[in-house]
Amino acid sequence: MLRTELHVPSHLQFLSVVENWLLGSLEVALADQVDWPTQSNRLRLVLVEAYSNVVRHAHKDQPNLPVVIRLELKDRDLYLEIWDQGEGFDAANYHPPSFDPSQEGGYGWLILHRLMDKVEYHLQLNEGCNCLKLETTLPFEPA
């Protein structure tokens, strides 16, 4: 079992720090159990989408607000939480993109749902923070 947490500023310049932390932690724990190149690409896309949404939307222009990312791994069950202090996102009012070239947003939520088994967003939990919970079971593919 692996459990770790990262507190990082809300600025895209920290994206590589976030990626290296998550992927490095998981590679140590999982590299011999899964197709690591495929799974690391999948998880990198999920993490980039989730973290950049916090930076660009929830904490827009407030780099002093920390983003808290929690990772838990039990066997090949992965649990990822991304905590922010923004106003929050109303998932009930989300409409999937129509793939009209004029539409600029809305793809991130779709990406998360396609790449993860479970996606939940909870508004105003601990001390007014929001939490994006992502879960998946990584397929067993020994190296």
C-alpha positions in Angstrom: 0.0 0.0 0.0 1.2 3.5 -0.8 -0.2 6.7 0.6 1.3 10.1 -0.1 0.3 13.8 -0.3 1.7 16.8 -2.1 1.0 20.5 -1.4 1.9 22.7 -4.3 1.2 26.3 -5.4 -1.4 27.1 -8.0 0.8 27.8 -10.9 1.4 25.9 -14.1 5.2 26.2 -13.7 4.7 23.5 -11.0 3.1 21.0 -13.3 6.3 19.1 -13.9 6.8 18.8 -10.1 3.3 17.4 -9.8 3.8 15.0 -12.6 7.2 13.8 -11.4 5.8 13.3 -7.9 2.8 11.2 -9.0 4.4 9.2 -11.7 7.6 8.6 -9.8 5.7 7.4 -6.8 3.6 5.0 -8.9 6.4 3.8 -11.0 8.3 2.6 -7.9 5.2 0.8 -6.6 3.8 -0.6 -9.9 6.4 -0.7 -12.7 6.6 -4.5 -12.7 2.9 -5.1 -12.5 1.4 -2.9 -15.2 2.2 -1.7 -18.7 4.0 1.3 -17.3 4.5 3.3 -20.5 0.7 3.1 -21.3 -0.5 3.6 -17.8 1.9 6.5 -17.1 0.7 8.3 -20.3 -2.9 7.8 -19.2 -2.3 9.0 -15.6 -0.2 12.0 -16.8 -3.1 13.2 -19.0 -5.6 12.8 -16.1 -3.3 14.7 -13.7 -2.4 17.5 -16.2 -6.2 18.0 -16.8 -7.1 18.0 -13.2 -4.3 20.2 -11.9 -4.4 22.7 -14.8 -8.2 23.1 -14.2 -7.6 24.1 -10.6 -4.9 26.5 -11.6 -6.8 28.1 -14.5 -10.4 28.0 -13.2 -10.7 27.4 -9.4 -7.7 29.4 -8.3 -7.4 31.7 -11.3 -4.7 34.3 -10.7 -4.2 33.2 -7.1 -0.9 31.3 -7.2 -0.6 31.6 -3.4 -3.6 29.2 -2.9 -2.2 25.7 -2.4 -3.4 22.7 -4.3 -3.4 19.5 -2.2 -3.1 16.2 -4.1 -3.5 12.9 -2.3 -2.5 9.6 -3.7 -3.5 6.2 -2.4 -2.6 2.9 -4.0 -3.9 -0.5 -2.7 -2.7 -3.3 -4.9 -3.6 -1.8 -8.3 -6.6 0.3 -7.1 -5.6 3.9 -7.5 -7.3 6.7 -5.6 -6.4 10.3 -6.4 -7.9 13.4 -4.7 -7.3 17.0 -5.9 -8.3 19.6 -3.3 -8.8 23.3 -4.2 -10.1 26.4 -2.5 -12.0 27.9 -5.4 -15.7 28.7 -5.9 -16.3 25.2 -7.2 -17.6 23.6 -10.3 -21.3 22.6 -10.7 -21.0 19.2 -12.2 -24.8 19.0 -12.5 -24.8 21.8 -15.1 -22.1 20.2 -17.2 -23.0 19.4 -20.8 -20.6 17.3 -22.8 -18.9 19.0 -25.7 -20.6 18.8 -29.1 -17.2 18.8 -30.8 -18.2 22.0 -32.6 -15.0 23.7 -33.6 -16.3 26.9 -31.9 -16.5 25.2 -28.5 -13.4 25.9 -26.4 -14.1 24.2 -23.1 -15.7 21.2 -21.5 -13.3 18.6 -22.8 -11.5 18.1 -19.5 -14.5 16.6 -17.6 -15.1 14.3 -20.6 -11.4 13.2 -20.6 -11.5 12.4 -16.9 -14.6 10.3 -17.2 -13.1 8.4 -20.2 -9.8 7.6 -18.5 -10.9 6.9 -15.0 -13.4 4.3 -13.6 -15.0 6.8 -11.1 -15.0 10.6 -11.1 -16.7 12.5 -8.3 -16.6 16.2 -7.4 -17.6 17.4 -4.0 -18.2 21.1 -3.3 -17.3 22.9 0.0 -16.1 20.0 2.1 -13.3 20.5 4.7 -13.0 24.2 5.6 -14.7 25.3 2.3 -12.4 23.2 0.0 -13.6 21.3 -3.0 -12.4 17.8 -3.8 -12.1 16.0 -7.1 -12.0 12.2 -6.4 -10.7 10.0 -9.2 -10.5 6.2 -9.0 -9.3 3.4 -11.3 -8.0 -0.1 -11.1 -4.9 -0.5 -13.2 -4.9 -3.7 -15.4 -2.3 -6.3 -14.4 0.3 -6.7 -17.1 3.5 -8.0 -15.8 6.7 -6.5 -17.3 
